[in-house]
Amino acid sequence: MDADVTVIGSGFGGAVTSARLAEAGYRVVVLERGRRWTPETFPARSGAWIFDREQPERRNGWFDLRRFPNMTVVQGAGVGGGSLVYANVSVEAKPDTFASGWPSEIKAGTLDPFYARVGSTMQVSKVPKTPIDQRPARTKLLEEAAGKLGYGDRFRQLDLAVMFDLEWTYNQPDPHDPAKSKLRDNAHGKRQGTCVHIGDCDIGCPVNARNTLDLNYLAIAETHGAVVKPLHLVRSVRPIQGGYKVTYDEIANGVLTPGSVTSRLVIVAAGSMGSTELLLQCRKAGMLPGLSDKLGSGWSSNGDFLTPAIQFGRAVNPTRGPTITAAVDLLDGAFRGEPIFIEDGGLPDIGGAGLRSLLDRGGVDPFERALIASVDLIFRLGVLGGVMPWFAQSRDASDGEMSLKDGKLFLAWDVTKSKRTIDAVVAMHQQMAVRTGGMPLTPLTWTKDQDLITPHPLGGCRMAASKADGVVDHKGEVFGHRNLYVADGAIVPKAIGLNPSRTIAALAERIAGEIIREQR
């Protein structure tokens, strides 16, 4: 075999498992479809915004946008996966998340040691409040709104995978100048700067203050001999004698070159959409005939929703500070009996030019065009400084169904069973905006067309007690295919209602441990 383990994808599942298995002495190869990004090549500088699944040899940029009826999914593409484009939030799922829908081996408390290990490895911390209060205006506005609505005790700051400087302050000349960032080596020997609240988290921090996976877990993996191969787009997984053969197209010099790697174990970690699509294609081609009939079921958007509001007379400055910093935890149904988790949101300061470059690309559909044009309008009207992007997650019905249609991934998602929960999010956003002197601009994409957009897709390869109920067991191993694993958001069996990255990483920590224990 070429390797002991082939890991497909380098996000929160792939990075974690590759690190732990490489530490344990496994020969690990990581195949990642996207580039290895640096501050010099981030899309704000390079203009490489879009990863085009139809023409990856021509466009292999930062964002992969997948549009389905009533749902658009935003994903990252690159070494580090979703950590490149997420908002740095590292939060543990609530204990009641595991009360039902999970295999009996995964219950409240099971992931606690793994949550702790993820937090330590990624060096998470909150926006400093002492000795200098660095909380951006958005954080304070969210706390004020919670208090005025009687939920002050539900407000809390969130752990972020960001390097902070305790001496940095907004009250200094030109506080966001990158020169104010302090360079230092992180715990894994990678050079990083400290956060100066530039606000470009989702499009690449120019001072490298975000603790993305390429700077921690993948650094651990490579230190222990793992080989990470960017621009390798996996096409199939096929059983062979003693293991599996993974075929891919290598993207180089504007062409696709076929290749393959063999290994005893394979870990599929291409995300909810990518992992499910790959396994569906392999089943259709007869390569993995033992896959569960539940493959593709139980998809969730994790109840994501964004409501921009104009907060008259207030300097919200949404382009400054980490993209998300705090939350109002209403997951116990305290508002309208629905489980929701309200957060502040931020916007990268890419301005009209960056937005128009997205509009100018080929193949953009009317929904994307309306969404991008709406944000562009905010920039053009000059009211951006007073805009508060009220954000949220919630526990939707988790009843989406993925399948192949004309050879491509198709998502059937019906809002019916999730509508009450999303409406509760919208109502809370509206109340928070109004009670703090704002005017909510509830997106017409929801009020008119019931369209949603999510950066947190979950499900498709559900973890379950048996093949009759899911695709993988509690160890992430695929039912019917020994030594084939899935370790990413695809295995999460239902919406958790808050940022899922830490739960995905904790599950991957546990899966890696189970593999090592069983393979000894």
TITOR-14402 format. One record per residue (C-alpha): residue in one letter; x, y, z. Coordinates in steps of 0.05 Angstrom, whole numbers, plus 32768, in hexadecimal, padded with zeros to 4 digits. Example, Ala and Ser with C-alpha at 12.3 -4.5 7.8 and 13.67 -1.06 7.14 Angstrom:
2
a80F67FA6809C s81117FEB808F 
END
This chain:
520
m800080008000 d801680487FF3 a8000805D8038 d7FDF80428077 v7FA880768074 t7F8C80A2803E v7F6680DE8059 i7F3781018027 g7F308149803C s7F558175806D g7F1D81978095 f7F0A818A80DD g7F03813F80D2 g7F3E813480A4 a7F70816080C7 v7F628142810C t7F6480FA80F6 s7FA3810480CC a7FC681258107 r7FB680EF8139 l7FC480B4810B a800680D280F3 e801980DD813C a800B80938148 g803B807F8111 y800B807480D7 r802280878091 v7FEE80BB807F v7FDD80DB803C v7FAB8115803B l7F8981267FF9 e7F6C816D7FF8 r7F4881897FBB g7F5A81D17FCA r7F9981FA7FCC r7FCA82058006 w7FBA824E8015 t7FE682848032 p7FD882CD8044 e7FFA82DF8002 t7FC982B57FDA f7F8882BF8001 p7F4F82D17FD1 a7F4E831B7FE6 r7F9283207FC4 s7F9082E97F8F g7F4782F07F7A a7F3F82A57F7E w7EFB82A47F9E i7ED782687F80 f7EE4821E7F7E d7EC082057F40 r7EAF81BB7F45 e7EA281B77EFA q7EE581D67EE7 p7F1381D07F23 e7F5181D37EF6 r7F3C821A7EE3 r7F1E82347F24 n7F3582177F66 g7F2882517F95 w7F13825C7FDE f7EC782517FDE d7E9E82177FC3 l7E56822D7FBB r7E2281F77FB0 r7DDC820D7F9D f7DA081DF7FA6 p7D5581ED7FA8 n7D4A821B7FE4 m7D90820F8000 t7DD582287FF0 v7E1282098013 v7E53822F801B q7E9382078026 g7EDD82148028 a7F1081F67FF9 g7F5981EF800D v7F8981D1803E g7F6481DA8080 g7F1F81D08062 g7EE681F38086 s7F16821480B8 l7F2B8243807F v7EE682628078 y7EC4825880BB a7EBD828E80F1 n7EF082708122 v7EBB825A8154 s7ECC821D817E v7E91820A81A9 e7E7B81C881C8 a7E3781AB81B8 k7E0481AE81F0 p7DFD816E8219 d7DB481658203 t7DCC816081BB f7DDF811781C9 a7D9E810481EC s7D8380E481AC g7D9580D48165 w7DDD80BE8174 p7DFA8078817E s7DF7806381C7 e7E43806981CB i7E3F80B481BF k7E1B80D681F9 a7E2181158223 g7E688117823E t7E8580E5820C l7EA8811B81E3 d7EBF8146821F p7F088130821E f7F0A813881D3 y7EEB817D81D6 a7F2281908207 r7F58817481D9 v7F3D819A819D g7F3B81DB81C5 s7F8381D181DD t7F9E81BE8198 m7F7C81F98176 q7F8F822981AF v7F49824681B6 s7F39828381E0 k7F0582BA81E6 v7F0C830181CE p7F3283218208 k7F09834B8238 t7F4383578269 p7F7283798273 i7F58839E8235 d7F118394821B q7F1B838081D2 r7ED3836C81C5 p7EBA838B8185 a7E7A83B58184 r7E53837A8169 t7E61835281A8 k7E47838981D5 l7E0A839381A9 l7DF8834A81AE e7E00834C81FA e7DD5838A81FE a7D9E836B81D3 a7D9E832C81FE g7D968356823D k7D5D83808222 l7D368342820E g7D4083208252 y7D7682EF823B g7DB383108259 d7DC582D1827E r7DC782AB823B f7DFD82D7821E r7E4482BB821B q7E8482C781F6 l7E9C828D81CB d7EDF826A81C6 l7F02827D8185 a7F3D825D8161 v7F61829F815D m7FA482BA8177 f7F9782F981A2 d7FC7832D81BD l7FB183418204 e7FD0838681FA w7FAD839781B9 t7F7683CD81BC y7F4583F1818F n7F5B843281B1 q7F9C843A818B p7FAE845C814A d7F9C8430810E p7F8D83F28139 h7F8083C580FE d7FC283D180DC p7FE1838C80D0 a802283A880EB k800183A88130 s7FFD835C812E k803383388156 l805682FD8136 r806282BF815F d806882748157 n802B824B816C a802E820B8194 h803981E48153 g8074820D8139 k804C82358107 r805682808101 q801882A9810E g800482F0811D t7FD583098152 c7F8E83228143 v7F87836C8133 h7F3C83668125 i7F42837080D9 g7F02834780D0 d7F15831D8093 c7F0F82DA80B7 d7EE382B98082 i7F1082CD8048 g7F5482C38067 c7F7582EA80A0 p7FAF83138083 v7FD6830F80C4 n7FCA82C480CD a7FAB82CC8112 r7F7782968107 n7F8982518120 t7F74822D80E1 l7F8081E280DB d7FBD81EA80AE l7FDF820C80E9 n7FD181D7811E y7FB481928110 l7FD1818E80CA a801381A980E4 i801481708116 a8004813E80DE e803B815780B1 t806D815A80EA h8061811080F4 g806980FE80AA a80248107808C v8025811C8043 v7FF181518033 k7FE181577FE9 p7FBC81967FD4 l7F95819B7F93 h7F8481507F93 l7F3A81477F84 v7F2481017F98 r7EF780DC7F66 s7EEC80967F84 v7EFB80657FBB r7EFF801C7FA7 p7F0D7FDE7FD3 i7F4B7FB67FBF q7F6F7F7C7FDF g7F857F938024 g7F687FD98020 y7F4F800E7FF0 k7F6380337FB2 v7F53807D7FAF t7F54809E7F6B y7F5A80E97F61 d7F6781207F2F e7FA3814B7F3F i7F9981947F2C a7FD881B37F0F n7FE881E57ED8 g7F9F81EA7EC3 v7F96819F7EB6 l7F7C81627EDC t7FAC81287EE2 p7F9080E57EFB g7FB380C17F33 s7FA680927F6D v7FBE807C7FB2 t7FB4803B7FD7 s7FAE80318022 r7F9480008056 l7F6580348073 v7F3F806E8055 i7F2080A8807A v7EEE80D18052 a7EEC8117806E a7ED581438034 g7E9C8163805B s7E528155805D m7E4881638013 g7E8B81497FF9 s7E8D81088020 t7E4580F78011 e7E4D81067FC7 l7E8C80DB7FC2 l7E6B809F7FE4 l7E2C80A67FBA q7E5780A67F7B c7E7D80697F93 r7E3D80437FA2 k7E2080557F5F a7E5F803C7F3C g7E5B7FFA7F63 m7E9C80087F89 l7E7D80097FCE p7E3E7FDF7FC8 g7E387FD38013 l7E27801B8024 s7DE88027804D d7DA7803C802C k7DA98077805C l7DE380978037 g7DCE80DE8027 s7D9780E4805B g7D92810F8099 w7DB2814D807B s7DAF818E80A4 s7DC181D78098 n7DCA81DD80E4 g7D94821280E2 d7DC2824B80CB f7DA4829080BF l7DBE82D780B6 t7D94831680BF p7DB8835880B0 a7D9C839580D4 i7DAC83DF80D0 q7DB983F78116 f7DAB8441810F g7DDD84708131 r7E0A84378147 a7E5184288131 v7E4B83DC812B n7E8583D680FB p7E76838E80E6 t7EB7838A80BE r7EE1839080FD g7EEF835A8130 p7EEB830E812B t7EB082F98100 i7E8982DA813A t7E9982E78183 a7E5D82D681AF a7E1982B581B4 v7DD682B681D8 d7DC7826D81E8 l7D7D825E81E0 l7D86821581CC d7D5981FF8206 g7D1D821C81E1 a7D178259820E f7CFD828281D3 r7CBE826781B2 g7CD1822181C7 e7D04821C818E p7D4E820B8196 i7D768247817B f7DBC82648185 i7DC382AE8175 e7E0782CB8163 d7E26830B814C g7E40830A8105 g7E75832F80DD l7E8283408095 p7EC683418073 d7ED883858056 i7EE0836F800E g7EB583A87FF4 g7E9383AE7FB1 a7ECD83987F87 g7ED383557FA9 l7E8883497FA6 r7E83835C7F5D s7EBA832B7F4C l7E8C82F57F67 l7E53830F7F3D d7E7E830F7EFF r7E8F82C67F02 g7E6A82967ED4 g7E31826A7EEA v7E1882957F23 d7DCF82877F2F p7D9882B97F41 f7D9982A97F8C e7DE482B37F92 r7DE082F27F68 a7DA9830F7F94 l7DCF82FD7FD3 i7E11831C7FBC a7DEE83597F9F s7DCA83667FE1 v7E0C83688007 d7E2B83927FD0 l7DF183C47FD9 i7E0283CB8023 f7E4983DF8010 r7E3084107FDA l7DFE84328009 g7E3684438039 v7E1084278076 l7E3D83ED8082 g7E58840980C3 g7E13840680E2 v7E0183C080CA m7DFB838780FD p7DFB834280DE w7DD1831B8110 f7DE482D28107 a7DC982918123 q7DC882468121 s7D9082198138 r7D7981D18139 d7D5381C680F9 a7D2F818680E6 s7D6D816680C7 d7D4381458091 g7D6781588051 e7D758121801E m7DB3811E7FF2 s7DB480F47FB3 l7DD280F47F6D k7DAB81157F36 d7DC781137EEF g7E0880FB7F0E k7E0F81377F3D l7DFF81427F86 f7DB781597F93 l7D9A81707FD5 a7D4F816C7FE2 w7D418199801D d7CFA81AA8034 v7CF381E48064 t7CB081CD8080 k7CC881AA80BF s7CFE81DE80CC k7CD5821D80BF r7CBF82298107 t7D068227811F i7D20825680E9 d7CE6828580F6 a7CF98287813F v7D40829B812B v7D2582D280FE a7CF682EC8134 m7D2E82EF8167 h7D5B83138136 q7D2483458129 q7D1783518172 m7D61835A8182 a7D69838C814A v7D2C83B5815C r7D3A83B681A7 t7D7F83D28199 g7D6784088169 g7D7083E28128 m7D4883D080EA p7D4D838780D8 l7D538376808E t7D39832F808E p7D528311804C l7D1E830C8015 t7D3E82CB8002 w7D1C82AF8041 t7CDC82D78046 k7CCB82D07FFC d7CEB828F7FE5 q7CFC82688025 d7D448263800D l7D7D8259803E i7DC98259803D t7DF68231806B p7E41822B8079 h7E3381F180AA p7E1981B58083 l7E11817680AD g7DFC812F80A0 g7DF781018064 c7E2280C98082 r7DFF80C680C5 m7E1F80A38100 a7DEF806E811B a7DE9802D8141 s7DDD80038102 k7DDF800480B6 a7D94800780B6 d7D97804C80D7 g7DD8806B80BE v7E1780678095 v7E4E806380CA d7E5380478111 h7E68806D814F k7EB18066813A g7EA5808580F6 e7EAF804280D2 v7E8280388096 f7E507FFF809E g7E617FC8806D h7EA77FE0805D r7EDE7FD0808E n7F1580048097 l7EED803A8071 y7EDB8075809E v7EB780B78099 a7ECE80ED80C9 d7EAF813180BC g7E6D815780C1 a7E4B81228096 i7E4880F180D2 v7E2481228101 p7DDF81038104 k7DB781438111 a7DBC818E8119 i7DE181A38158 g7DCA81EB8154 l7E0C820E815D n7E4F82128139 p7E6281C9812B s7EAD81CC811F r7EC281B78165 t7E91817D8167 i7EA981648123 a7EF28169813B a7EE28146817D l7EC0810D8157 a7EFD8108812B e7F2A81068168 r7F0080CC8183 i7F0080A8813F a7F4B80AD813A g7F528090817F e7F248056816F i7F4B8047812F i7F8D80468155 r7F70801B818C e7F527FE8815C q7F8D7FE4812C r7FC17FD68161 
END
